[in-house]
């Protein structure tokens, strides 16, 4: 003989809670599986063309003016492989191995004095760094790509113990 427990209101409620809990867990599991499968199977659309570059190599960075310290310029001058120009006006001296004197505010009018190759290394200087910075930015605007300047100019150069030639 099977003895049945008398059904109580609390017994039915507990059974319903267990069933609901089981169903909720099952439903959440199914949703998670569907999401994972959809991400796993999805591939990027290859037939859509965009104007966004695919790699950092395709992004052309604009050239920026490089600020040189006295020590950095001294090291560069030891194995000089660049075009070196004094852009200060009026003339107040020069650093040894200067290739040209081009007024900072006339740099665009004197491109014939600069290297023809716009990727050639160019180093500019002036008395304090202001004129060479303006001239350097103008060269960058004109398409030159490797432009540096002595950031604190001949005044700092001389204070650091390097020679300024005065003619």
C-alpha contacts under 8 A as a table, 3 or more apart, distances in Angstrom:
res1	aa1	res2	aa2	distance
7	X	11	X	6.43
7	X	12	X	7.17
8	X	11	X	5.16
8	X	12	X	6.49
9	X	12	X	5.39
9	X	13	X	6.34
10	X	13	X	5.09
10	X	14	X	6.15
11	X	14	X	5.20
11	X	15	X	6.29
12	X	15	X	5.10
12	X	16	X	6.18
13	X	16	X	5.05
13	X	17	X	6.16
14	X	17	X	5.07
14	X	18	X	6.29
15	X	18	X	5.18
15	X	19	X	6.26
16	X	19	X	5.08
16	X	20	X	6.09
17	X	20	X	5.12
17	X	21	X	6.02
18	X	21	X	5.11
18	X	22	X	6.11
19	X	22	X	5.16
19	X	23	X	6.13
20	X	23	X	5.04
20	X	24	X	6.09
21	X	24	X	5.15
21	X	25	X	6.23
22	X	25	X	5.25
22	X	26	X	6.16
23	X	26	X	5.02
23	X	27	X	6.01
24	X	27	X	5.04
24	X	28	X	6.11
25	X	28	X	5.23
25	X	29	X	6.14
26	X	29	X	5.13
26	X	30	X	6.24
27	X	30	X	5.14
27	X	31	X	6.26
28	X	31	X	5.13
28	X	32	X	6.21
29	X	32	X	5.20
29	X	33	X	6.22
30	X	33	X	5.10
30	X	34	X	6.17
31	X	34	X	5.12
31	X	35	X	6.25
32	X	35	X	5.18
32	X	36	X	6.17
33	X	36	X	5.11
33	X	37	X	6.04
34	X	37	X	5.19
34	X	38	X	6.10
35	X	38	X	5.19
35	X	39	X	6.33
36	X	39	X	5.28
36	X	40	X	6.03
37	X	40	X	4.96
37	X	41	X	6.03
38	X	41	X	5.36
38	X	42	X	5.99
39	X	42	X	5.25
45	X	48	X	6.05
46	X	49	X	7.69
53	X	56	X	7.36
53	X	58	X	5.83
53	X	59	X	6.60
54	X	58	X	7.05
55	X	58	X	5.59
55	X	59	X	7.20
56	X	59	X	5.23
57	X	60	X	7.39
63	X	140	X	6.58
63	X	144	X	7.94
63	X	145	X	5.34
63	X	146	X	7.21
64	X	137	X	7.86
64	X	140	X	7.15
64	X	145	X	7.69
64	X	147	X	7.60
65	X	133	X	7.66
65	X	136	X	6.37
65	X	137	X	6.43
65	X	140	X	7.38
65	X	146	X	7.73
65	X	147	X	5.61
65	X	148	X	5.50
65	X	149	X	7.38
66	X	147	X	6.44
66	X	148	X	4.41
66	X	149	X	6.39
67	X	148	X	5.89
67	X	149	X	5.45
67	X	150	X	6.14
67	X	151	X	5.12
68	X	72	X	5.85
68	X	73	X	6.20
68	X	148	X	6.62
68	X	149	X	5.76
68	X	150	X	4.81
68	X	151	X	5.57
69	X	72	X	5.14
69	X	73	X	6.28
69	X	150	X	6.14
69	X	151	X	6.32
69	X	152	X	7.41
70	X	73	X	5.27
70	X	74	X	6.18
70	X	150	X	6.91
70	X	152	X	7.97
70	X	156	X	7.41
70	X	157	X	5.68
70	X	160	X	7.36
71	X	74	X	5.01
71	X	75	X	6.26
72	X	75	X	5.23
72	X	76	X	6.28
73	X	76	X	4.97
73	X	77	X	6.08
73	X	150	X	7.13
74	X	77	X	5.14
74	X	78	X	6.54
75	X	78	X	5.33
75	X	79	X	7.38
76	X	79	X	5.76
76	X	80	X	5.77
76	X	81	X	7.85
77	X	80	X	4.61
77	X	97	X	7.88
81	X	121	X	7.70
82	X	120	X	7.20
82	X	121	X	4.99
82	X	122	X	5.63
82	X	123	X	6.90
83	X	99	X	6.39
83	X	114	X	7.62
83	X	115	X	7.31
83	X	120	X	7.75
83	X	121	X	6.29
83	X	122	X	4.76
83	X	123	X	6.15
84	X	97	X	7.38
84	X	98	X	5.20
84	X	99	X	5.19
84	X	100	X	6.77
84	X	122	X	6.09
84	X	123	X	4.93
84	X	124	X	5.94
85	X	98	X	5.68
85	X	99	X	5.66
85	X	100	X	4.80
85	X	101	X	5.67
85	X	102	X	6.81
85	X	122	X	7.80
85	X	123	X	6.40
85	X	124	X	4.92
85	X	125	X	6.47
86	X	94	X	6.82
86	X	98	X	6.83
86	X	100	X	6.39
86	X	101	X	4.92
86	X	102	X	6.37
86	X	103	X	7.78
86	X	124	X	5.88
86	X	125	X	5.05
86	X	126	X	5.67
86	X	132	X	7.90
87	X	101	X	5.86
87	X	102	X	4.93
87	X	103	X	4.66
87	X	104	X	4.65
87	X	124	X	6.66
87	X	125	X	6.06
87	X	126	X	5.45
87	X	131	X	6.72
87	X	132	X	6.03
87	X	135	X	7.40
88	X	91	X	6.22
88	X	92	X	7.50
88	X	101	X	7.91
88	X	102	X	7.69
88	X	103	X	5.98
88	X	104	X	6.30
88	X	125	X	7.21
88	X	126	X	4.41
88	X	127	X	6.20
88	X	131	X	6.33
88	X	132	X	7.31
89	X	92	X	7.57
89	X	103	X	5.88
89	X	104	X	7.37
92	X	127	X	7.35
92	X	166	X	6.96
93	X	164	X	6.05
93	X	165	X	5.44
93	X	166	X	4.44
93	X	167	X	6.76
94	X	98	X	7.00
94	X	154	X	7.69
94	X	164	X	5.49
94	X	165	X	5.15
94	X	166	X	6.52
95	X	98	X	6.08
95	X	154	X	7.69
95	X	163	X	6.84
95	X	164	X	5.25
95	X	165	X	6.07
96	X	163	X	7.78
96	X	164	X	7.38
96	X	165	X	6.86
98	X	101	X	7.83
100	X	113	X	7.45
102	X	106	X	6.95
102	X	107	X	6.20
102	X	110	X	7.12
103	X	106	X	5.26
103	X	107	X	6.21
104	X	107	X	5.44
104	X	131	X	5.74
104	X	132	X	6.51
104	X	134	X	7.01
104	X	135	X	4.99
105	X	108	X	7.80
105	X	131	X	7.99
105	X	135	X	6.83
106	X	109	X	5.22
106	X	110	X	6.46
107	X	110	X	5.19
107	X	111	X	6.67
107	X	135	X	6.34
107	X	138	X	7.61
107	X	139	X	7.62
108	X	111	X	5.84
108	X	138	X	7.33
108	X	139	X	7.39
108	X	142	X	7.85
110	X	113	X	5.62
110	X	114	X	7.24
111	X	114	X	5.14
111	X	115	X	7.86
112	X	115	X	7.59
112	X	116	X	7.56
115	X	118	X	6.96
115	X	120	X	6.59
117	X	120	X	5.42
118	X	143	X	6.48
118	X	144	X	4.46
118	X	145	X	6.27
118	X	146	X	7.85
119	X	144	X	5.97
119	X	145	X	5.21
119	X	146	X	5.84
120	X	144	X	7.76
120	X	145	X	7.59
120	X	146	X	6.29
121	X	145	X	7.98
121	X	146	X	4.96
121	X	147	X	6.13
121	X	148	X	7.94
122	X	146	X	6.23
122	X	147	X	4.88
122	X	148	X	6.23
123	X	147	X	5.94
123	X	148	X	4.72
123	X	149	X	5.24
123	X	150	X	7.55
124	X	132	X	5.56
124	X	135	X	7.87
124	X	136	X	6.99
124	X	147	X	7.72
124	X	148	X	6.27
124	X	149	X	4.55
124	X	150	X	6.53
125	X	129	X	6.43
125	X	131	X	7.72
125	X	132	X	5.04
125	X	149	X	5.49
125	X	150	X	5.17
125	X	151	X	7.73
125	X	153	X	5.81
125	X	154	X	7.27
126	X	129	X	5.58
126	X	130	X	7.37
126	X	131	X	6.04
126	X	132	X	5.48
126	X	150	X	7.62
126	X	153	X	5.24
126	X	154	X	6.17
127	X	130	X	7.98
127	X	131	X	7.90
127	X	152	X	7.74
127	X	153	X	4.74
127	X	154	X	4.61
127	X	155	X	5.78
128	X	131	X	7.50
128	X	151	X	7.48
128	X	152	X	5.08
128	X	153	X	4.11
128	X	154	X	6.22
128	X	155	X	6.05
128	X	156	X	7.46
129	X	132	X	5.35
129	X	133	X	6.03
129	X	149	X	7.37
129	X	150	X	6.16
129	X	151	X	4.80
129	X	152	X	4.67
129	X	153	X	4.44
129	X	154	X	7.92
130	X	133	X	5.17
130	X	134	X	6.40
130	X	151	X	7.81
131	X	134	X	5.16
131	X	135	X	6.15
132	X	135	X	5.03
132	X	136	X	5.86
132	X	149	X	6.02
132	X	150	X	7.44
132	X	151	X	7.89
133	X	136	X	5.06
133	X	137	X	6.17
133	X	149	X	6.49
133	X	151	X	7.41
134	X	137	X	5.27
134	X	138	X	6.27
135	X	138	X	5.05
135	X	139	X	6.32
136	X	139	X	5.11
136	X	140	X	6.33
136	X	147	X	6.18
136	X	148	X	6.89
136	X	149	X	6.97
137	X	140	X	5.03
137	X	141	X	6.18
138	X	141	X	4.97
138	X	142	X	6.25
139	X	142	X	4.94
139	X	143	X	6.47
139	X	144	X	5.46
139	X	147	X	7.48
140	X	143	X	5.15
140	X	144	X	4.82
140	X	145	X	6.09
140	X	147	X	7.13
141	X	144	X	7.30
144	X	147	X	6.91
150	X	153	X	5.24
150	X	154	X	7.97
152	X	155	X	7.07
152	X	156	X	5.59
152	X	157	X	7.50
153	X	156	X	5.75
153	X	157	X	6.25
154	X	157	X	4.70
154	X	158	X	5.98
154	X	164	X	7.17
155	X	158	X	5.42
155	X	159	X	6.28
156	X	159	X	4.94
156	X	160	X	6.09
157	X	160	X	5.27
157	X	161	X	6.86
157	X	162	X	5.63
157	X	163	X	7.54
157	X	164	X	7.86
158	X	161	X	5.25
158	X	162	X	4.92
158	X	163	X	5.82
158	X	164	X	6.25
159	X	162	X	7.24
